[in-house]
Amino acid sequence: MNEYLATVPFDLYELNLFHLVAETGSFTKAGQQAGLTQSAITRQIRGMEDRLGVALFERTTRQVSLTLAGRLLHEKSGPILDATSEVLRHLQHEFHLVPRTLRVGVARSIGLACLPGFFFAFQRKFPDVQLQVVQQSSREILDAVEAKDLDAGLLCPPPRLARGLQITHRFKDEFTLIVPPQFPLPANFTRASFKTLRKLLEGQRWLLIDRECNTGKQMRRWMNGLGWRIEPAMELDGFDVIVNLVSLGMGVSLVPHRVLPIYEQRRVVKRIPARDRFARELVVVVRKNRQQPEHLAGFVENVLF
């Protein structure tokens, strides 16, 4: 055993560094996540390669990619790191070494009014778990989940998902048209046709979600499909800000109906019922693990939407 330990080509720390480089595709980014300089993490990986006698990465001036040997090591060693992390989590939980923590990223395009539905039931069933919630862009959340900086993400699904990630739940999120409280509506106004809406909102300033985010791209495809080509007066990255600006008379908008309940008592905006309704999909994204930690599985199962 002593002879084996003296000749083993790498330890768990170096294996973690190898996975960071493989998953970020960059020595610089991997070093930033590990708290090391680029040169320090490069030396660690070169040491592994020298002791193994095989190259793990192909390096060019533009990118770092796995060799065949590197892909094999990455695939076969992933379960080792997952199992080690799971053992440590069990130790921490059973012996109360540190409180269990759930780190969740919520996309900025998801309104604050949705958050209770995501966390309320979970907190009742897992009161001893600390929640760390951040609002970021969908791209930042996906990168953080893949890098193990977040346990789960709530976002609009991307066109493509990294191989190490999976979607566990999907939700339909319908939108509604809103106008300022003083906006004049015809008497006995009911669910409007597309033709009626175009005439009613002609000349209005539009406040829309950023066209570069996934929701923004879907919304514009839907509007273009109806022949409604709108150049917004303002683009923003959050629907809560949009609702408040509409309430001040700065324009009209299309927002998820679930962001409005927290504003209902103040009646800050008017809803316009429409026959054609835009809807997006929201998803929960986690890493692909053989077995999800209990508190992460509990969160996923208790999301209310």
C-alpha positions in Angstrom: 0.0 0.0 0.0 2.8 2.4 0.9 4.5 1.6 -2.4 1.3 2.3 -4.3 0.7 5.6 -2.6 4.3 6.7 -3.4 3.8 6.0 -7.1 0.2 7.2 -7.7 0.3 9.7 -10.5 -2.3 12.2 -9.0 -4.4 12.8 -6.0 -8.0 14.0 -5.6 -7.0 17.7 -5.5 -5.2 17.4 -8.9 -8.0 15.4 -10.3 -10.4 18.2 -9.4 -8.1 20.7 -11.1 -8.0 18.5 -14.2 -11.9 18.5 -14.3 -12.0 22.2 -13.9 -9.7 22.7 -17.0 -11.7 20.1 -18.9 -15.0 21.7 -18.1 -14.0 25.3 -18.6 -11.8 24.7 -21.6 -9.3 27.2 -20.2 -6.4 27.1 -17.7 -7.1 30.8 -16.8 -10.8 30.2 -16.0 -10.0 27.0 -14.1 -7.3 28.8 -12.1 -9.8 31.6 -11.2 -12.3 29.0 -9.9 -9.6 27.2 -8.0 -8.0 30.4 -6.6 -4.7 29.7 -8.5 -2.8 31.6 -11.1 -2.8 30.3 -14.7 0.8 29.2 -14.4 0.2 27.4 -11.1 -2.6 25.3 -12.5 -0.6 24.7 -15.7 2.2 23.2 -13.6 -0.2 21.0 -11.8 -1.6 19.5 -15.0 1.9 19.1 -16.6 2.9 17.2 -13.5 0.0 14.9 -13.9 0.8 14.3 -17.6 4.5 13.7 -16.8 3.7 11.1 -14.1 1.0 9.4 -16.3 3.3 9.5 -19.3 0.5 10.7 -21.6 -0.8 14.1 -22.7 -4.3 15.0 -21.3 -4.9 18.2 -23.2 -4.2 19.6 -26.7 -3.2 23.2 -26.3 -3.4 25.9 -29.0 -3.3 29.6 -28.8 -7.1 29.7 -29.0 -8.4 26.8 -27.0 -7.6 23.8 -24.8 -9.3 20.5 -25.6 -9.1 17.0 -24.2 -7.0 14.3 -25.9 -8.3 10.8 -26.3 -6.6 9.9 -23.0 -7.9 13.0 -21.4 -11.5 12.2 -22.4 -11.2 8.7 -21.0 -9.8 10.0 -17.7 -12.6 12.7 -17.5 -15.4 10.2 -18.2 -14.1 7.5 -15.8 -13.1 9.7 -13.0 -16.2 11.9 -12.8 -18.1 9.3 -10.7 -15.1 9.2 -8.3 -15.4 12.9 -7.6 -19.2 12.7 -7.4 -19.0 9.8 -4.9 -16.3 11.6 -2.9 -18.5 14.8 -2.7 -21.5 12.7 -1.7 -19.5 11.0 1.1 -18.4 14.4 2.4 -22.0 15.7 2.3 -23.2 12.7 4.3 -20.4 13.2 6.9 -21.3 16.9 7.2 -25.0 16.1 7.5 -24.7 13.2 10.0 -22.2 14.9 12.2 -23.3 18.5 11.8 -19.9 19.6 10.6 -21.4 22.4 8.5 -25.1 23.3 7.7 -26.3 22.0 4.4 -26.6 24.6 1.8 -28.5 24.8 -1.5 -27.2 27.2 -4.1 -29.8 28.2 -6.7 -29.5 30.6 -9.7 -32.6 32.3 -10.9 -32.6 34.0 -14.3 -33.1 37.8 -14.2 -36.0 37.5 -16.6 -38.0 35.6 -14.0 -40.0 38.0 -11.8 -39.6 38.3 -8.1 -43.2 37.3 -7.5 -42.3 33.8 -8.8 -39.7 33.1 -6.1 -42.1 32.0 -3.3 -43.4 29.3 -5.5 -39.9 28.0 -6.1 -38.9 27.9 -2.4 -41.9 27.9 -0.1 -42.7 24.2 0.0 -39.0 23.3 0.1 -38.3 25.5 3.1 -41.2 23.9 5.0 -39.9 20.4 4.4 -36.2 21.2 4.7 -36.0 24.0 7.4 -32.4 23.2 8.3 -31.1 23.8 4.8 -29.6 27.2 4.1 -30.6 28.8 0.8 -28.2 30.9 -1.3 -30.1 32.5 -4.2 -28.5 34.6 -6.9 -30.1 36.3 -10.0 -27.9 36.1 -13.1 -28.2 35.7 -16.8 -29.1 32.3 -18.1 -25.6 31.8 -19.6 -24.0 32.6 -16.2 -26.3 30.2 -14.4 -25.6 27.4 -16.8 -21.8 27.9 -16.5 -22.0 28.1 -12.7 -24.1 24.8 -12.5 -21.7 23.1 -14.8 -18.7 24.4 -12.8 -20.4 23.2 -9.5 -20.7 26.7 -8.2 -24.5 26.3 -8.2 -26.6 23.3 -7.4 -29.5 24.2 -9.7 -30.7 26.8 -12.1 -34.2 28.2 -12.9 -34.3 29.7 -16.4 -35.7 29.7 -19.9 -34.2 26.6 -21.6 -31.2 27.3 -23.9 -31.1 26.0 -27.5 -28.4 23.5 -26.5 -27.5 22.1 -23.1 -24.0 21.0 -22.1 -23.5 17.2 -21.8 -23.0 17.4 -18.1 -26.3 19.1 -17.4 -29.9 17.9 -17.5 -33.4 19.4 -17.3 -35.6 17.9 -14.5 -38.8 19.9 -14.7 -40.6 22.1 -17.2 -43.2 24.8 -16.6 -45.4 26.8 -18.9 -45.3 30.6 -18.1 -48.0 32.6 -19.9 -47.8 36.4 -20.6 -50.3 39.2 -20.5 -50.4 42.7 -22.0 -50.3 45.6 -19.5 -50.8 49.3 -19.9 -50.7 52.3 -17.5 -53.6 52.6 -15.0 -54.8 55.8 -16.7 -54.9 54.1 -20.2 -58.4 54.5 -21.7 -60.1 51.2 -22.6 -63.4 51.0 -24.5 -66.6 50.3 -22.4 -67.3 46.6 -21.9 -63.9 45.7 -23.2 -63.5 41.9 -23.4 -60.9 39.5 -24.8 -59.5 41.3 -27.8 -58.6 40.0 -31.2 -55.1 40.6 -32.7 -56.6 43.2 -35.1 -58.3 45.1 -32.2 -55.1 45.1 -30.1 -53.0 46.5 -33.0 -55.5 49.4 -33.4 -55.8 50.0 -29.6 -52.0 50.1 -29.0 -51.0 51.9 -32.2 -48.4 54.6 -31.5 -47.7 53.4 -27.9 -44.2 53.2 -26.5 -43.2 49.6 -25.9 -41.0 48.4 -23.0 -39.7 44.9 -23.8 -37.4 42.3 -22.2 -33.8 42.3 -23.7 -33.9 40.8 -27.1 -30.6 38.9 -26.5 -32.0 36.8 -23.7 -33.8 33.5 -24.5 -37.2 34.9 -23.5 -36.6 38.0 -25.6 -35.7 35.9 -28.6 -38.8 33.8 -28.2 -41.1 36.7 -27.7 -39.9 38.5 -30.8 -40.4 35.4 -32.9 -43.9 35.1 -31.6 -44.7 38.8 -32.3 -43.1 38.6 -35.8 -45.2 35.5 -36.5 -48.3 37.6 -35.9 -47.0 40.4 -38.1 -46.5 42.6 -35.1 -43.0 44.1 -35.7 -42.2 46.4 -32.8 -39.2 48.5 -32.2 -39.2 49.1 -28.4 -38.5 52.4 -26.8 -36.6 50.6 -24.0 -35.2 47.1 -23.5 -34.6 45.9 -19.9 -33.4 42.6 -18.3 -36.1 42.3 -15.6 -39.9 42.2 -15.7 -40.3 43.8 -12.2 -38.6 47.0 -13.5 -40.8 46.9 -16.6 -44.0 46.7 -14.6 -43.0 49.7 -12.5 -42.1 51.7 -15.6 -45.5 50.9 -17.2 -47.2 52.0 -13.9 -45.5 55.4 -14.3 -47.0 55.8 -17.8 -43.8 55.2 -19.7 -45.2 52.7 -22.1 -47.0 49.3 -22.5 -45.5 45.8 -22.3 -45.9 42.1 -22.4 -45.0 40.4 -19.1 -45.5 37.1 -17.3 -48.9 37.1 -15.5 -47.2 35.6 -12.5 -45.2 38.8 -11.8 -48.4 40.8 -11.3 -50.0 39.5 -8.1 -47.6 41.5 -5.8 -48.8 44.7 -7.5 -52.6 43.9 -7.5 -53.5 45.7 -4.4 -52.0 48.9 -5.6 -53.5 48.5 -9.1 -50.4 50.0 -10.7 -51.2 48.7 -14.2 -54.2 47.5 -16.3 -54.3 44.1 -17.9 -55.6 43.8 -21.5 -57.2 40.4 -22.1 -56.1 38.9 -25.5 -57.1 35.9 -27.5 -53.5 35.3 -28.7 -51.2 34.8 -25.7 -47.5 34.4 -25.7 -46.0 31.7 -23.4 -42.5 30.7 -22.6 -41.1 27.6 -21.0 -39.1 27.6 -17.7 -37.0 24.7 -16.6 -35.0 23.5 -13.6 -31.4 22.5 -14.6 -29.0 20.4 -12.5 -25.8 18.4 -13.1 -26.1 14.8 -14.2 -25.3 12.8 -11.1 -26.0 9.2 -10.4 -27.7 10.2 -7.2 -28.9 13.7 -6.3 -28.2 14.8 -2.8 -31.4 14.6 -0.7 -31.9 18.4 -0.3 -31.3 19.0 -4.0 -33.8 16.3 -4.9 -36.2 17.7 -2.4 -35.9 21.2 -3.9 -36.6 19.9 -7.4 -39.6 17.9 -6.3 -41.1 20.8 -4.4 -41.0 23.6 -6.9 -44.5 24.9 -7.3 -45.4 26.7 -10.6 
